[in-house]
Amino acid sequence: MANTCRYVVNALGKGGETYYTLCKDKQELQKWIQTNQEKLIMEELKVTDKNQTLFSKLFNLKKLY
């Protein structure tokens, strides 16, 4: 079975919670962030694109959010 999730989200909550989720597209990612925004520390939000090119990974040229 193929893994269809593209974005990996790691975040810290205001109460010390740790959030880890997988999103299949950018719309789902934005919806999850909007839904949970009041619970998250936005400076600690890390989104990783699993389909990012090697060049972009090395030089961190692509910022998602």
Order of alpha helices (4+ residues) and beta strands (2+ residues): beta-beta-alpha-beta-alpha
